[in-house]
């Protein structure tokens, strides 16, 4: 299958990407985390604070603080057991899972975290974050500032940051269940993880920058990854000084660097890791897409000019939303409370103030990245639409959110809950009980014109960042959200009248009040 056809089917005709005889081997499932064997380890303190406090600016970060950061971003936070009713009173089974603060398709968590540390209380080098034991495993010791700077856009100066975070994807961790559909999930999962990292960094007083463009082979080689199994999707340098985290976008790199040349500078690593599966099925389409997305030289790096135009054609009737005061909440408390309701949603009235606060706060962040020619604003590439019911002062209907005017633009009037419910491929959410059904929308070409096939996964990551922000703010407002990919994209695009405008729905998130779930859960915080 051609890559272009594969990406089209992945989004618009998902049945065609599954083998007709596909069956999940549940007994041979991999672990939801990677385990290294025989590497030097540095334990991280399990005494994680219940509230995140912004660090004092003049103090250098410590290993203790980094441990808190990693735990709040991707640590194991909760063990849960839910009852599954299989159709009769006697046929009840139980599903166990280990949870983290970020959502993940099937709670499979295909991403891994690595860090390049330059702290006084740890040897300088590359580490893997072992979430199962909340510790760091030393993958490669040494100073790699120059190597990393040459691997990133514009020869970015890594020497000024105390830590660089690498977000990788282990293909098998969710391919075993979702087959080729896992490629779409992997970008979104990486995105919500980036979104969580940005939130935690902001609360702790760190200043991150997200790099989507880098020399893949050199980064993977430095971390000792087998590119057939795992590949880095994003790199995040962390700084303690905001003024340092600024890039002169007019600066152009004179030297052309290739990944092949860089890889010769450091030896190949051959570490042993464990994932539990006895049989790993090949995933040729994921490998082909990963290879097609890679950058071999720094000549491939680009910048995307911000599009300031607003599509006024998408709805002429406008509802101006009330401007609300700055909304604040305790991130740590919201993280502990947040989960994804399914049949727990219950219909309730949503005030216009709640909706206004939700939409404003979702887009209230900007972040440094290597795509923008300005301080990065995610809304320049992804936007938000919604189908609303029982919202104060808002007629039932489908709307687009106009960020510049802080207003809703009506597209199709009416109660569309039945329409959306019939579009679910797996009806695990009762949309009749949901007042807000949100959709993240992006370009149909998935940034491929500028970034090639790498543009698809970047778009998915930015959509995931927006989703995580939406989930956190929804929870802080007393509501829940459940990210869904099992929906009819073509149907939603017609509802919003974007199918002919080069736009498409990337992910669906029902949002609303919910009742407590019947489950047994326990915190893994000591």
N, C-alpha and C positions, 0 to 999 in steps of 0.2 A: 504494500500500500504506500502511495506517495505521501510525503509528510504533509503537504497542503491538504490533501483529502483527509488524512488522519485528524488534523486539527479541526477541520470543519465538522467531521463526524463526532469528535470528542465534545463539541459544543452543541451541535444542532441535531445529531442523530446518533445518540450514544449506543443504541442497540447494535450498530454495525462494528463497534470496536471490541466487542466481547466475542470470544470463540463460542460457537454454538453449543459445545459440550462442556462449557466452563463450570467447574464445581470447586468450591472452596474446601481445602484440606485443613479443617480446624485443628486437628490433632498435631499438625506440623507447623503451627503458627510460630513466627519469630518472636523474640522478646521485643517489647516496645522501647527498649533502650540498648545501646551498644556497650559491650563489656570487653575491655582489653585485658590480656593476660601478661603477667611478668614485667610490668612497667613500674618505675618508681612512682610512689603516690604521695600526695599531700592532702591530709584530711582537712575538710572545711568545718567550721563550727556549726553544730546543729542548734545552737542557741540563737535562733532567728527572731528578730523583734516582731511583735505583733503590729507595730505601726512604723511606717517608714518616715525617717526624719532626715531633712536635708543636711548634708555634711557641711562642716565649716570650710569656707573657701580656701583658707590659708594652709590647711592640713593636707598632706599627701595621702592618697588612698592606701588602705591597708588590705591585707589578704582577707581579714574578717569582713570588711565592707564588700569586697568582691564576692565573697561567699553568699552574703545576703542578696546581692544583685542577681547572681546566677539562680538562686533558689526561687526568688520572686518571678524571675523570667521564665524558668523552665524546670524547676525542681519538682520532685514528687511531693504532692501536697495532701492527698486524700486517698483513702481506700474505701471503695463503696461496693455494696451488694444490692442488686435490685431483683425483685421477683418478676418472672416472666410468665404470664398466663397463656397457656397453649390451647385454649379453647374449652377446657372443662375445669371444674373445681379441683379435681385431683391432679390434673396435668400442669403442675407448676414447677418451673425450674428457676435457677438463680444465675444471674450474670455478675461476675466479679470484675472489677477494673481498678487500676491505679491511675488517679487523675492528676492533672496539673492545672495551673491557672488559665492556660490558653485552651480553646476548643480544638479538636482534631477529628477528622472524619473517622468514625468508628473507634475513637480513642486509641488510635494506632501510633500517633506521634512519629512520623517518618523522618523528622529532622534530628540532627545532632549539633551540639555546641562545642566549638574549640576556641581557645583563647591564646593569644600571644601576650605573655605577661612581662612587665618590667616593673616589679615591685621590690621593695627593700627586704621583705620577709619571705621571698621565694626565689629559687634560681630562675634566671631569665631564660625564656624559651617558650615552646609550643606545648599546650596541654589540651587534653580532652576532658570535658566535664562529665564525670561519671555520675549520672543522676541517681542510679540505684543505691549508691553509697555516699552521695553528696561529698565528693572528693575530686581532686584533680589528678590526672595521670600524665606524667611527663612523656610526651611523644618525641620531642626533639629539643635538646638544650642548646642555648647560644643566642647571639644577637643577630637578628635578621631584619633590622631597620631598612638597610639599603635594598635588600632583596624584595621586601614588601612594597617599598615606595616605588620601585620600578615596575612592580606588577599591577599597580593601581593607576587610575586616570591622572593625567597631568603630573606624574611623578610625585604624588601626594606625600608629604613629609610625615612619616610614621614616627620619627624620633621624638615628636612632641606629645605623643599619646602614651598613657600608662598601660593601656590594654587594648588589644584589637580582638574583636569577636568574629568568629567565622560560623555562619549558619550553613550546614550541609544537608543534603537529602540522601537517605539510604533507600534506594529504589525498592528493595524487596519488602521493606517493613509494612507497606500497605498494598504493594502489587499482589501479594499472596491472597488478598481478599478482593480487591477491586480491579485486578487485571489492568488493562490499558487505561481505564478511567482514573487510575491512581495518578497519572501525570497531571491531570487538572487539579486534583487534591493537593499534590505536593507543593505547587506554587502558592496556593491559598494558605496552606499550613505554614509555610515559610513566612508568608505575609503577616499572619496574626502573631507569629513569634516576633517578627520585627516590630510590629505595633506594640506588643507588650514590653519589649526591650526599650523602646523609646519612652513609654510611660514611666517605667521604673527608673530609667536613667534621669528623667526630668525630676522625679521626686527625690532622688538621691543627690542631685546637684552635679551629675555628669553631663557632658555635652557630646552627643554622638553624631556621627556622620554615616550615612548609608551609602555604600558603594555597590552598585549593580554591575559595573563594568570593570573587569579585571582580566588578567591572563590566567585562564582556567587551569591549564596544565601546570603552570608554575606554582599556583596556590595549592592545588591538589597534591602536587609533588612534595611541597614543603610540609603538608600535614600528613603525608604518608598514606593517602587514600588511593584505593584501586578504583579508577574511573568507570570500570564496568559495574561497580557496586554502589558507589557513593560519589557525590560531587558537590562542591561548594556553590551555593546560590547567591549569597550576599556576604559582604565584609563590612564590619562596623567598628571603626576606630573610636575610642572613648577618650575624651579630654577632660581636664579639670578647669580649664580656662576657656571661656566662650570666645574670646578674641582670637585664640589660636585656631579654633575650628572655623576658619574662614578661608575661602579659596579665591584666588584671583582668576576669574573665569576667562580673562583676556590672555592669560598666560598659555602659551602653546608649547608643548614638549618638542624640543628640537631633536632629541635622540629617539630613534625608533627601536623599541625593545621587543624581542621575541621570547615567547615562553620556552622554546627549545633551548635557547642560549642560557636562560636563567636556570633551567633545571640542571644544567651541567655544573652549577656552582655548589650544589649541596648533594650529598649522597642519597641514594634510594633507601627508603625505610621498608622493613619487612616485619612489621609487628603482627602478633597473633590476636585476633578478636573472636568473639563468640556470639552467635545470634539464635541458637537452639534448633533451628530448622535443619532437618536431615536431608531434605531435597529442595533445592532452589530452582524453580522453573525459569527458563530464559525469558527476557523481555526485550526483544529486538527493537520495537518501535521506541521505547523509552531511551535505549542506548543511542539510536540514530538521532533522535531529537536532541539529546544531550550533546552529542558530537557536533550536530549542525548549529547548536547555540553557542559554541565555544569561540573565544577570541584568541587567536594565535599571536597577533602582534598589537602593539599600542595604536597602530593606524586605524584599527576598528572602532576605537572609542569615539563617541559622538555626544553632542548636546542637543536637546530638544527645546526649541524656542517655545515659550509659553503662549498659548492661544487665549487671547483676552476677549474673543467674541462670544456672545451669548445667543443661544438658539431661541430666539423669541417666537419662532413658528410653533414650538411645542407648547401649545396652550395659550390662548389669548386672554381668558379670564384669569385674573390674578387675585390671590388672597394675601394681603400683607400680614405677616405674623408679628405679634407684639415683641418688642425688644425687651429682653430680660436682663437682670443683673448677672454679674459674673457668677457662674455656678462652680462650687467647689465640693469636693468629697474626699473621703479617706480612701486612697487607692488600695491599701492593704485589706481594709474591711470589705470593700467591694469585691476584690479578688476572691476572698474566702466565701462570699455569699453567691457569686455568679455561677450559674449552671445553665444548661440548655433545656428549657421545658419542652415537652412534646405534647402528650395528651393532658398535661397539667394546665394548659392555658385556659383562662376563663374570661368571658367577655366582660368588659367594664368600660366605663366612660373615660376617655382620655381628654384632659383639658387642653385648650389651645396653648396655654403656658407650658405645659409639659412637652407638647409637640415642638413648640418654638425652641425651648431649651435644648431638647434632644438634637434637633437639626443644626442649631447654632454651634453646640459643643462638639458635634462630630467633626466639623470642619474648622474648629478653633485652633488647630495645631499646624505648624509648619515644621519641616525638618530638612536639614542639610543633606543633599544627595548629589550624585554625579550626573544627573540628567538635566536639571534645570539651569537656566541662565540667571535665575533669581534664587532667593531663599526658598527652598522647595515647598510647593503647595500641591498636595495630592489632587485637589479638585481640577487641576489643569488637564488631567488625563482620565479621571474617573468621576462620576457624578452619582446623584442619588434620586431615585424615583420611588413612589409608593402608592399603594392602593389602600384607602382609608375608610373606616366604618366606625360610626359612633364617636366621632371626634367633635368636641365642642366648637361651634362656629365654622365647621368645615363640612360642606355637603359631601355625602358619600361619593367616591369616585377615584379615578386614577390621576395622579399629579406628578409633575417634576418639581424639584426644589431649585429655585433660583437663588443661589448664594449671594450674588451681588446685591439683590434687592431684599434678601431675607423674606422670600415670599414663595407661595405655592402657585404653580401655573396648572390650571385644570386642563386635562387632556380628554378624559372620558368620564362622564357623570354616571353614577349608579353604584349599586352594591355588587362588587365583583368577587365576593368570597366563593360562591359556587364555581365560578369560572376558574379561579385559581386552585380550588380544591380538586377539581377534575384533572388539573394539569400536573398533579403530584404523581410521580412514578412509584413512590413508596409513601402511602398516606399515613405517616407516623405522627403527623401534626393535624389537629382539627382546626382548619382555618376559619370555620364558622365562629370559633371562639376567640379570634384574633382581630383586634381593632386596627393594627398597623402591619401591613405586609410590605416590607421595604425591598428594593432591588438596587444593587450597585450596577451601574451601567458604564460601558466603555466602548471604544472603537472596535468595529468588527475586524479590522485588519490587525488588531493586537500589536500595534507599534512595529509591525514587520517591515514597513517601508524604510524606517530609520535604523532599526536594530536587528533585522532579520528574525530568525526563529527565537532568538534570545528575548525579543520583545514580548512574546506570549507569556513567558514565565514572569517577566517584570510586571506586566499588566496584572497578572494573577496576584503577585505579591502586593502591589499597591491596593488592589481590591481587598486583600486580606487585612492589610493595615487599617483600612476604613471600617471593615467588619469588626475588628477588635475594639476600636474606638467606640463604635455604635453599641457593642455589647456592654462595655464598661459603663457608659453614660446611661444606658437603659436600666442597668441594675441600680445605679445610684439614684435613679428616679423612681425606683420601686417596681420596675417591670423586668421581664425576662426576654431574651432573644435567642432564636435557634437558627444558626446558619444551615441552609439547605441547598444541595446541588441536584437533588432528585425532583426537578420541576421541568415543565415544558417551556424551553427557552423561546421557541418560535411563537408560542401562544402569548407569552408575556410581551415580546417585542411588538406584536400586533396590538395588544392592549394599550401600550404606551405610544403607538404609532411611530416607532423608531426603526422598524424593520427596513424601511426604504431610505433611511437617513444615515446609513453607515454606522449605526450604533446597535448594541446588543446587551441583554441582561447577563451579567456575569455570575451573580449569586443572589439567592432569595433569603431574606431574614424576617420571619414573622416576629413581631414584637408586641407585648402586651402584659397585663396582669396575669398571675398564675397562682394556683393553690400549691401548698407544700406537697412534695413528692413522697410516696411511700418507699423509703429505702433505708438501709442501714449504712451509715457512713462514719468514718473515723478520721480525724486529722493525723497527718504524719509529722506535724510540728512538735518538736520535743520541748 
